Amino acid sequence: MAKDAEKAGATASVDRGPILIWGAGAIGGTVGAHLVRAGHAVVFADIVADHVAAIRDRDRGLAIEGPLAAFRVTAPAFTPDAVQGEFRRVFLAVKTHDTEAACRQLLPHLAPDGYVLSLQNGLCERVIAEVCGTQRTMGAFVNFSADWLEPGRIMYGGRGAVVVGELDGAMTPRVTALHALLRDTFEPDAVLTPNIWGFLWGKLAYSSLLYMQGLAEKGIADTLARKELLPLIRALCGEVMAVARAEGVTPLGFNGFEPSAFYEGASEDAARASIAALEAFNRPNAKTHSGIWRDLWVRRRATPADAQIGVVIPIGRAHGIACPALTALIAMVHQCERGERPMSDDNLNELARNLA
């Protein structure tokens, strides 16, 4: 009760002052730009100096492009070493594998009664809580589509689920205020949930499919439409679902993904229906390929595979659950990162054959 009272009391002033967006790439830049457009004070922090310079340049600014929105904003922006001041709301949107380092760098700027919100993929909330404290960690799940194009330019390609929740499921004033903020400025259908972990584990399963697509030439929708990949898809999602349930988590669905379709004993027809719904959701999206694909073949940089979907493997091992499909997928991703394997739709055929 004391902790609940402390958390509730600390939120009385949590919504005053600027929001610090730590990581102004595709996700952080899109959300932050919408907040600025709605009149909220936002400070951006990013490691790309040219991007920072563009955001604060009145003649350039941060441009959001695409079929859903086209606007430009300017705002204070700094590289992480130049950030000053203390913030009650920090939205963290760095790559999964950069979470711990980012948290340690932003920690001096986090108010004692503030929180860090993870706008990331994976189970980053675990890492944030270890560095910043559980009471100063907020959970979020996002599935909208965006790509960082170049300094000062982000393509917002498609709407998707936006969900927030306290790690313990409590409905506190601060999470209620956060939900209202995102609903009113960015995503009208934003959800407030008592089960944020259910969404995060659901996204891990879907993320495994995005890593799968990252190995191939075809886009997300076209890859999901390949009927011969259904056994591979069932294996990947099934492993994540098995580990989630062993952890005591009830995975939740979103944007066509139905977790129960990949539970042990679920029918092939159920899986096929869920994948068809996911394909339909992705088909009209202006972002045709996953961020993993862009990391591998456009930006030519390492992916956060180990820190993102890879965390499922040791958790599964602790429960006696093997994850051969995830292990094989990550190994192939690393081959692509090292330049040992070209981009090809045949990569997925090989992966499916090896698992069979």
Contacts in CASP RR format, 6 or more apart in sequence:
PFRMAT RR
TARGET T0000
AUTHOR 0000-0000-0000
METHOD contacts of the structure
MODEL  1
MAKDAEKAGATASVDRGPILIWGAGAIGGTVGAHLVRAGHAVVFADIVAD
HVAAIRDRDRGLAIEGPLAAFRVTAPAFTPDAVQGEFRRVFLAVKTHDTE
AACRQLLPHLAPDGYVLSLQNGLCERVIAEVCGTQRTMGAFVNFSADWLE
PGRIMYGGRGAVVVGELDGAMTPRVTALHALLRDTFEPDAVLTPNIWGFL
WGKLAYSSLLYMQGLAEKGIADTLARKELLPLIRALCGEVMAVARAEGVT
PLGFNGFEPSAFYEGASEDAARASIAALEAFNRPNAKTHSGIWRDLWVRR
RATPADAQIGVVIPIGRAHGIACPALTALIAMVHQCERGERPMSDDNLNE
LARNLA
3 135 0 8 1.000
4 170 0 8 1.000
4 172 0 8 1.000
6 135 0 8 1.000
7 135 0 8 1.000
7 170 0 8 1.000
7 172 0 8 1.000
7 174 0 8 1.000
8 172 0 8 1.000
8 173 0 8 1.000
9 113 0 8 1.000
9 173 0 8 1.000
10 112 0 8 1.000
10 113 0 8 1.000
10 114 0 8 1.000
10 135 0 8 1.000
10 174 0 8 1.000
11 113 0 8 1.000
11 172 0 8 1.000
11 173 0 8 1.000
11 174 0 8 1.000
11 177 0 8 1.000
12 173 0 8 1.000
13 88 0 8 1.000
13 113 0 8 1.000
14 88 0 8 1.000
14 89 0 8 1.000
14 113 0 8 1.000
14 114 0 8 1.000
14 115 0 8 1.000
14 174 0 8 1.000
14 177 0 8 1.000
15 88 0 8 1.000
15 89 0 8 1.000
15 174 0 8 1.000
15 177 0 8 1.000
15 181 0 8 1.000
16 88 0 8 1.000
17 41 0 8 1.000
17 87 0 8 1.000
17 88 0 8 1.000
17 89 0 8 1.000
18 40 0 8 1.000
18 41 0 8 1.000
18 42 0 8 1.000
18 43 0 8 1.000
18 76 0 8 1.000
18 87 0 8 1.000
19 32 0 8 1.000
19 35 0 8 1.000
19 40 0 8 1.000
19 41 0 8 1.000
19 42 0 8 1.000
19 43 0 8 1.000
19 87 0 8 1.000
19 89 0 8 1.000
19 90 0 8 1.000
19 91 0 8 1.000
20 42 0 8 1.000
20 43 0 8 1.000
20 45 0 8 1.000
20 83 0 8 1.000
20 87 0 8 1.000
20 89 0 8 1.000
20 90 0 8 1.000
20 91 0 8 1.000
20 106 0 8 1.000
20 109 0 8 1.000
21 28 0 8 1.000
21 29 0 8 1.000
21 31 0 8 1.000
21 32 0 8 1.000
21 42 0 8 1.000
21 43 0 8 1.000
21 44 0 8 1.000
21 45 0 8 1.000
21 91 0 8 1.000
21 93 0 8 1.000
22 45 0 8 1.000
22 80 0 8 1.000
22 90 0 8 1.000
22 91 0 8 1.000
22 92 0 8 1.000
22 93 0 8 1.000
22 94 0 8 1.000
22 102 0 8 1.000
22 106 0 8 1.000
23 29 0 8 1.000
23 44 0 8 1.000
23 45 0 8 1.000
23 46 0 8 1.000
23 47 0 8 1.000
23 92 0 8 1.000
23 93 0 8 1.000
23 94 0 8 1.000
23 102 0 8 1.000
24 32 0 8 1.000
24 44 0 8 1.000
24 45 0 8 1.000
24 46 0 8 1.000
24 51 0 8 1.000
24 52 0 8 1.000
24 55 0 8 1.000
24 62 0 8 1.000
24 77 0 8 1.000
24 93 0 8 1.000
25 46 0 8 1.000
25 51 0 8 1.000
25 93 0 8 1.000
25 148 0 8 1.000
25 154 0 8 1.000
26 146 0 8 1.000
26 147 0 8 1.000
26 148 0 8 1.000
26 154 0 8 1.000
26 291 0 8 1.000
27 93 0 8 1.000
27 119 0 8 1.000
27 120 0 8 1.000
27 142 0 8 1.000
27 144 0 8 1.000
27 146 0 8 1.000
28 91 0 8 1.000
28 93 0 8 1.000
28 119 0 8 1.000
29 44 0 8 1.000
29 62 0 8 1.000
29 93 0 8 1.000
29 146 0 8 1.000
29 154 0 8 1.000
30 64 0 8 1.000
30 144 0 8 1.000
30 146 0 8 1.000
30 154 0 8 1.000
30 156 0 8 1.000
30 186 0 8 1.000
31 91 0 8 1.000
31 93 0 8 1.000
31 119 0 8 1.000
31 182 0 8 1.000
31 186 0 8 1.000
32 42 0 8 1.000
32 44 0 8 1.000
32 75 0 8 1.000
32 91 0 8 1.000
33 62 0 8 1.000
33 64 0 8 1.000
33 71 0 8 1.000
33 73 0 8 1.000
33 154 0 8 1.000
34 64 0 8 1.000
34 69 0 8 1.000
34 185 0 8 1.000
34 186 0 8 1.000
35 42 0 8 1.000
35 181 0 8 1.000
35 185 0 8 1.000
35 186 0 8 1.000
36 42 0 8 1.000
36 62 0 8 1.000
36 73 0 8 1.000
36 74 0 8 1.000
36 75 0 8 1.000
37 71 0 8 1.000
37 73 0 8 1.000
37 185 0 8 1.000
38 184 0 8 1.000
38 185 0 8 1.000
40 181 0 8 1.000
40 185 0 8 1.000
42 75 0 8 1.000
42 76 0 8 1.000
43 75 0 8 1.000
43 76 0 8 1.000
43 77 0 8 1.000
43 78 0 8 1.000
43 83 0 8 1.000
43 87 0 8 1.000
44 52 0 8 1.000
44 55 0 8 1.000
44 62 0 8 1.000
44 75 0 8 1.000
44 76 0 8 1.000
44 77 0 8 1.000
44 78 0 8 1.000
45 52 0 8 1.000
45 77 0 8 1.000
45 78 0 8 1.000
45 79 0 8 1.000
45 80 0 8 1.000
45 83 0 8 1.000
45 106 0 8 1.000
46 52 0 8 1.000
46 55 0 8 1.000
46 77 0 8 1.000
46 79 0 8 1.000
46 80 0 8 1.000
47 79 0 8 1.000
47 80 0 8 1.000
48 151 0 8 1.000
49 79 0 8 1.000
50 151 0 8 1.000
51 77 0 8 1.000
51 148 0 8 1.000
51 151 0 8 1.000
51 152 0 8 1.000
52 77 0 8 1.000
52 78 0 8 1.000
52 79 0 8 1.000
53 60 0 8 1.000
53 77 0 8 1.000
53 151 0 8 1.000
54 60 0 8 1.000
54 61 0 8 1.000
54 62 0 8 1.000
54 151 0 8 1.000
54 152 0 8 1.000
55 61 0 8 1.000
55 62 0 8 1.000
55 74 0 8 1.000
55 75 0 8 1.000
55 77 0 8 1.000
55 152 0 8 1.000
56 74 0 8 1.000
56 75 0 8 1.000
56 76 0 8 1.000
56 77 0 8 1.000
57 74 0 8 1.000
58 74 0 8 1.000
60 74 0 8 1.000
60 152 0 8 1.000
61 72 0 8 1.000
61 73 0 8 1.000
61 74 0 8 1.000
61 152 0 8 1.000
62 72 0 8 1.000
62 73 0 8 1.000
62 74 0 8 1.000
62 75 0 8 1.000
62 152 0 8 1.000
62 154 0 8 1.000
63 70 0 8 1.000
63 71 0 8 1.000
63 72 0 8 1.000
63 152 0 8 1.000
63 153 0 8 1.000
63 154 0 8 1.000
64 70 0 8 1.000
64 71 0 8 1.000
64 72 0 8 1.000
64 73 0 8 1.000
64 154 0 8 1.000
64 156 0 8 1.000
65 149 0 8 1.000
65 153 0 8 1.000
65 154 0 8 1.000
65 155 0 8 1.000
65 156 0 8 1.000
66 155 0 8 1.000
66 156 0 8 1.000
66 157 0 8 1.000
66 286 0 8 1.000
67 157 0 8 1.000
67 158 0 8 1.000
67 286 0 8 1.000
68 156 0 8 1.000
68 157 0 8 1.000
68 158 0 8 1.000
68 159 0 8 1.000
68 286 0 8 1.000
69 156 0 8 1.000
78 84 0 8 1.000
80 102 0 8 1.000
80 105 0 8 1.000
80 106 0 8 1.000
83 106 0 8 1.000
83 109 0 8 1.000
84 109 0 8 1.000
85 109 0 8 1.000
86 109 0 8 1.000
86 110 0 8 1.000
86 111 0 8 1.000
87 109 0 8 1.000
87 110 0 8 1.000
87 111 0 8 1.000
87 114 0 8 1.000
88 111 0 8 1.000
88 113 0 8 1.000
88 114 0 8 1.000
88 115 0 8 1.000
89 114 0 8 1.000
89 115 0 8 1.000
89 117 0 8 1.000
89 178 0 8 1.000
90 106 0 8 1.000
90 109 0 8 1.000
90 110 0 8 1.000
90 114 0 8 1.000
90 115 0 8 1.000
90 116 0 8 1.000
90 117 0 8 1.000
91 116 0 8 1.000
91 117 0 8 1.000
91 119 0 8 1.000
92 99 0 8 1.000
92 102 0 8 1.000
92 103 0 8 1.000
92 106 0 8 1.000
92 116 0 8 1.000
92 117 0 8 1.000
92 118 0 8 1.000
92 119 0 8 1.000
92 120 0 8 1.000
92 124 0 8 1.000
92 128 0 8 1.000
93 119 0 8 1.000
93 120 0 8 1.000
94 102 0 8 1.000
94 120 0 8 1.000
95 120 0 8 1.000
95 304 0 8 1.000
96 120 0 8 1.000
96 121 0 8 1.000
96 122 0 8 1.000
96 124 0 8 1.000
96 304 0 8 1.000
96 307 0 8 1.000
96 308 0 8 1.000
97 304 0 8 1.000
97 306 0 8 1.000
97 307 0 8 1.000
97 308 0 8 1.000
98 304 0 8 1.000
99 118 0 8 1.000
99 120 0 8 1.000
99 124 0 8 1.000
99 127 0 8 1.000
99 128 0 8 1.000
99 307 0 8 1.000
100 127 0 8 1.000
100 130 0 8 1.000
100 131 0 8 1.000
103 116 0 8 1.000
103 127 0 8 1.000
103 128 0 8 1.000
103 131 0 8 1.000
103 132 0 8 1.000
104 131 0 8 1.000
106 116 0 8 1.000
107 131 0 8 1.000
107 132 0 8 1.000
110 116 0 8 1.000
110 132 0 8 1.000
110 136 0 8 1.000
114 136 0 8 1.000
115 135 0 8 1.000
115 136 0 8 1.000
115 137 0 8 1.000
115 138 0 8 1.000
115 174 0 8 1.000
116 128 0 8 1.000
116 132 0 8 1.000
116 136 0 8 1.000
116 137 0 8 1.000
116 138 0 8 1.000
117 138 0 8 1.000
117 139 0 8 1.000
117 140 0 8 1.000
117 164 0 8 1.000
117 178 0 8 1.000
118 124 0 8 1.000
118 125 0 8 1.000
118 128 0 8 1.000
118 137 0 8 1.000
118 138 0 8 1.000
118 139 0 8 1.000
118 140 0 8 1.000
119 140 0 8 1.000
119 142 0 8 1.000
121 203 0 8 1.000
121 204 0 8 1.000
121 207 0 8 1.000
121 304 0 8 1.000
121 308 0 8 1.000
122 200 0 8 1.000
122 203 0 8 1.000
122 204 0 8 1.000
122 207 0 8 1.000
122 307 0 8 1.000
122 308 0 8 1.000
122 309 0 8 1.000
122 311 0 8 1.000
123 200 0 8 1.000
123 204 0 8 1.000
123 311 0 8 1.000
125 137 0 8 1.000
125 138 0 8 1.000
125 139 0 8 1.000
125 167 0 8 1.000
125 196 0 8 1.000
125 200 0 8 1.000
128 137 0 8 1.000
129 137 0 8 1.000
129 167 0 8 1.000
134 167 0 8 1.000
137 167 0 8 1.000
138 164 0 8 1.000
138 165 0 8 1.000
138 166 0 8 1.000
138 167 0 8 1.000
138 174 0 8 1.000
138 175 0 8 1.000
138 178 0 8 1.000
139 164 0 8 1.000
139 165 0 8 1.000
139 166 0 8 1.000
139 167 0 8 1.000
139 196 0 8 1.000
139 200 0 8 1.000
140 162 0 8 1.000
140 163 0 8 1.000
140 164 0 8 1.000
140 165 0 8 1.000
140 196 0 8 1.000
141 161 0 8 1.000
141 162 0 8 1.000
141 163 0 8 1.000
141 164 0 8 1.000
141 196 0 8 1.000
141 199 0 8 1.000
141 200 0 8 1.000
141 203 0 8 1.000
141 254 0 8 1.000
142 160 0 8 1.000
142 161 0 8 1.000
142 162 0 8 1.000
142 163 0 8 1.000
143 160 0 8 1.000
143 161 0 8 1.000
143 162 0 8 1.000
143 203 0 8 1.000
143 206 0 8 1.000
143 254 0 8 1.000
143 255 0 8 1.000
144 156 0 8 1.000
144 157 0 8 1.000
144 158 0 8 1.000
144 159 0 8 1.000
144 160 0 8 1.000
144 161 0 8 1.000
144 162 0 8 1.000
144 187 0 8 1.000
145 156 0 8 1.000
145 157 0 8 1.000
145 158 0 8 1.000
145 159 0 8 1.000
145 160 0 8 1.000
145 285 0 8 1.000
145 286 0 8 1.000
145 287 0 8 1.000
146 154 0 8 1.000
146 155 0 8 1.000
146 156 0 8 1.000
146 157 0 8 1.000
146 158 0 8 1.000
146 287 0 8 1.000
147 154 0 8 1.000
147 155 0 8 1.000
147 157 0 8 1.000
147 287 0 8 1.000
147 291 0 8 1.000
147 294 0 8 1.000
148 154 0 8 1.000
149 155 0 8 1.000
155 286 0 8 1.000
155 287 0 8 1.000
157 285 0 8 1.000
157 286 0 8 1.000
157 287 0 8 1.000
158 285 0 8 1.000
158 286 0 8 1.000
158 287 0 8 1.000
159 187 0 8 1.000
160 187 0 8 1.000
160 254 0 8 1.000
160 255 0 8 1.000
161 189 0 8 1.000
161 191 0 8 1.000
161 199 0 8 1.000
161 254 0 8 1.000
161 255 0 8 1.000
162 182 0 8 1.000
162 186 0 8 1.000
162 187 0 8 1.000
162 189 0 8 1.000
162 190 0 8 1.000
162 191 0 8 1.000
163 190 0 8 1.000
163 191 0 8 1.000
163 192 0 8 1.000
163 193 0 8 1.000
163 196 0 8 1.000
163 199 0 8 1.000
163 254 0 8 1.000
164 175 0 8 1.000
164 178 0 8 1.000
164 179 0 8 1.000
164 182 0 8 1.000
164 190 0 8 1.000
164 191 0 8 1.000
164 192 0 8 1.000
164 193 0 8 1.000
164 196 0 8 1.000
165 175 0 8 1.000
165 179 0 8 1.000
165 192 0 8 1.000
165 193 0 8 1.000
165 194 0 8 1.000
165 196 0 8 1.000
166 172 0 8 1.000
166 175 0 8 1.000
166 194 0 8 1.000
166 196 0 8 1.000
167 196 0 8 1.000
167 197 0 8 1.000
169 193 0 8 1.000
169 194 0 8 1.000
169 195 0 8 1.000
169 196 0 8 1.000
170 194 0 8 1.000
171 192 0 8 1.000
171 194 0 8 1.000
175 192 0 8 1.000
176 192 0 8 1.000
179 190 0 8 1.000
179 191 0 8 1.000
179 192 0 8 1.000
182 190 0 8 1.000
183 189 0 8 1.000
183 190 0 8 1.000
193 199 0 8 1.000
193 252 0 8 1.000
195 250 0 8 1.000
195 252 0 8 1.000
197 249 0 8 1.000
198 244 0 8 1.000
198 249 0 8 1.000
198 250 0 8 1.000
198 251 0 8 1.000
198 252 0 8 1.000
199 252 0 8 1.000
199 253 0 8 1.000
199 254 0 8 1.000
201 240 0 8 1.000
201 241 0 8 1.000
201 244 0 8 1.000
201 247 0 8 1.000
201 249 0 8 1.000
201 251 0 8 1.000
201 259 0 8 1.000
202 240 0 8 1.000
202 241 0 8 1.000
202 244 0 8 1.000
202 251 0 8 1.000
202 252 0 8 1.000
202 253 0 8 1.000
202 254 0 8 1.000
202 257 0 8 1.000
202 259 0 8 1.000
203 254 0 8 1.000
204 240 0 8 1.000
204 244 0 8 1.000
204 308 0 8 1.000
204 309 0 8 1.000
204 312 0 8 1.000
205 236 0 8 1.000
205 237 0 8 1.000
205 238 0 8 1.000
205 240 0 8 1.000
205 241 0 8 1.000
205 244 0 8 1.000
205 251 0 8 1.000
205 257 0 8 1.000
205 259 0 8 1.000
205 262 0 8 1.000
206 237 0 8 1.000
206 254 0 8 1.000
206 257 0 8 1.000
206 278 0 8 1.000
207 308 0 8 1.000
207 309 0 8 1.000
208 236 0 8 1.000
208 237 0 8 1.000
208 239 0 8 1.000
208 240 0 8 1.000
208 309 0 8 1.000
208 325 0 8 1.000
208 326 0 8 1.000
208 329 0 8 1.000
209 223 0 8 1.000
209 224 0 8 1.000
209 233 0 8 1.000
209 236 0 8 1.000
209 237 0 8 1.000
209 278 0 8 1.000
210 220 0 8 1.000
210 290 0 8 1.000
210 291 0 8 1.000
210 292 0 8 1.000
211 290 0 8 1.000
211 292 0 8 1.000
211 303 0 8 1.000
211 305 0 8 1.000
211 309 0 8 1.000
211 329 0 8 1.000
211 330 0 8 1.000
211 333 0 8 1.000
212 223 0 8 1.000
212 229 0 8 1.000
212 232 0 8 1.000
212 233 0 8 1.000
212 236 0 8 1.000
212 329 0 8 1.000
212 348 0 8 1.000
212 351 0 8 1.000
213 219 0 8 1.000
213 220 0 8 1.000
213 223 0 8 1.000
213 224 0 8 1.000
213 289 0 8 1.000
213 290 0 8 1.000
213 292 0 8 1.000
213 293 0 8 1.000
214 289 0 8 1.000
214 290 0 8 1.000
214 291 0 8 1.000
214 292 0 8 1.000
214 293 0 8 1.000
214 296 0 8 1.000
214 297 0 8 1.000
214 333 0 8 1.000
214 343 0 8 1.000
215 296 0 8 1.000
215 332 0 8 1.000
215 333 0 8 1.000
215 336 0 8 1.000
215 341 0 8 1.000
215 343 0 8 1.000
215 344 0 8 1.000
215 347 0 8 1.000
215 348 0 8 1.000
215 351 0 8 1.000
216 223 0 8 1.000
216 293 0 8 1.000
216 343 0 8 1.000
216 344 0 8 1.000
216 345 0 8 1.000
216 347 0 8 1.000
216 348 0 8 1.000
217 343 0 8 1.000
217 344 0 8 1.000
217 345 0 8 1.000
218 226 0 8 1.000
218 345 0 8 1.000
219 288 0 8 1.000
219 289 0 8 1.000
219 290 0 8 1.000
219 293 0 8 1.000
220 282 0 8 1.000
220 285 0 8 1.000
220 288 0 8 1.000
220 289 0 8 1.000
220 290 0 8 1.000
221 279 0 8 1.000
221 282 0 8 1.000
221 283 0 8 1.000
221 285 0 8 1.000
221 288 0 8 1.000
223 229 0 8 1.000
223 345 0 8 1.000
223 348 0 8 1.000
224 233 0 8 1.000
224 275 0 8 1.000
224 278 0 8 1.000
224 279 0 8 1.000
224 282 0 8 1.000
225 279 0 8 1.000
226 345 0 8 1.000
226 348 0 8 1.000
228 349 0 8 1.000
228 352 0 8 1.000
229 348 0 8 1.000
229 352 0 8 1.000
230 268 0 8 1.000
230 271 0 8 1.000
230 272 0 8 1.000
230 275 0 8 1.000
231 352 0 8 1.000
231 355 0 8 1.000
231 356 0 8 1.000
232 325 0 8 1.000
232 348 0 8 1.000
232 351 0 8 1.000
232 352 0 8 1.000
232 355 0 8 1.000
233 271 0 8 1.000
233 275 0 8 1.000
234 262 0 8 1.000
234 268 0 8 1.000
234 271 0 8 1.000
235 324 0 8 1.000
235 325 0 8 1.000
235 355 0 8 1.000
236 325 0 8 1.000
236 326 0 8 1.000
236 329 0 8 1.000
237 261 0 8 1.000
237 262 0 8 1.000
237 271 0 8 1.000
238 262 0 8 1.000
238 263 0 8 1.000
238 264 0 8 1.000
239 312 0 8 1.000
239 321 0 8 1.000
239 323 0 8 1.000
239 324 0 8 1.000
239 325 0 8 1.000
239 326 0 8 1.000
240 262 0 8 1.000
240 309 0 8 1.000
240 312 0 8 1.000
240 326 0 8 1.000
241 251 0 8 1.000
241 259 0 8 1.000
241 262 0 8 1.000
241 263 0 8 1.000
241 264 0 8 1.000
242 263 0 8 1.000
242 264 0 8 1.000
242 316 0 8 1.000
242 321 0 8 1.000
243 312 0 8 1.000
243 315 0 8 1.000
243 316 0 8 1.000
243 319 0 8 1.000
243 321 0 8 1.000
243 323 0 8 1.000
244 251 0 8 1.000
244 259 0 8 1.000
245 251 0 8 1.000
245 263 0 8 1.000
246 316 0 8 1.000
246 319 0 8 1.000
246 321 0 8 1.000
247 315 0 8 1.000
247 319 0 8 1.000
251 259 0 8 1.000
252 259 0 8 1.000
253 259 0 8 1.000
255 278 0 8 1.000
255 281 0 8 1.000
256 274 0 8 1.000
256 277 0 8 1.000
256 278 0 8 1.000
256 280 0 8 1.000
256 281 0 8 1.000
257 274 0 8 1.000
257 277 0 8 1.000
257 278 0 8 1.000
258 270 0 8 1.000
258 273 0 8 1.000
258 274 0 8 1.000
258 277 0 8 1.000
260 266 0 8 1.000
260 270 0 8 1.000
261 270 0 8 1.000
261 271 0 8 1.000
261 273 0 8 1.000
261 274 0 8 1.000
262 271 0 8 1.000
262 274 0 8 1.000
292 303 0 8 1.000
292 305 0 8 1.000
292 333 0 8 1.000
295 301 0 8 1.000
295 302 0 8 1.000
295 303 0 8 1.000
296 303 0 8 1.000
296 333 0 8 1.000
296 336 0 8 1.000
296 337 0 8 1.000
296 343 0 8 1.000
297 343 0 8 1.000
302 337 0 8 1.000
303 333 0 8 1.000
303 337 0 8 1.000
305 330 0 8 1.000
305 333 0 8 1.000
305 334 0 8 1.000
306 330 0 8 1.000
309 326 0 8 1.000
309 329 0 8 1.000
309 330 0 8 1.000
310 326 0 8 1.000
310 330 0 8 1.000
312 323 0 8 1.000
312 326 0 8 1.000
313 323 0 8 1.000
313 326 0 8 1.000
313 327 0 8 1.000
313 330 0 8 1.000
316 322 0 8 1.000
316 323 0 8 1.000
317 323 0 8 1.000
324 355 0 8 1.000
325 355 0 8 1.000
328 351 0 8 1.000
328 354 0 8 1.000
328 355 0 8 1.000
329 351 0 8 1.000
332 341 0 8 1.000
332 347 0 8 1.000
332 350 0 8 1.000
332 351 0 8 1.000
335 341 0 8 1.000
336 342 0 8 1.000
336 343 0 8 1.000
336 347 0 8 1.000
341 347 0 8 1.000
END
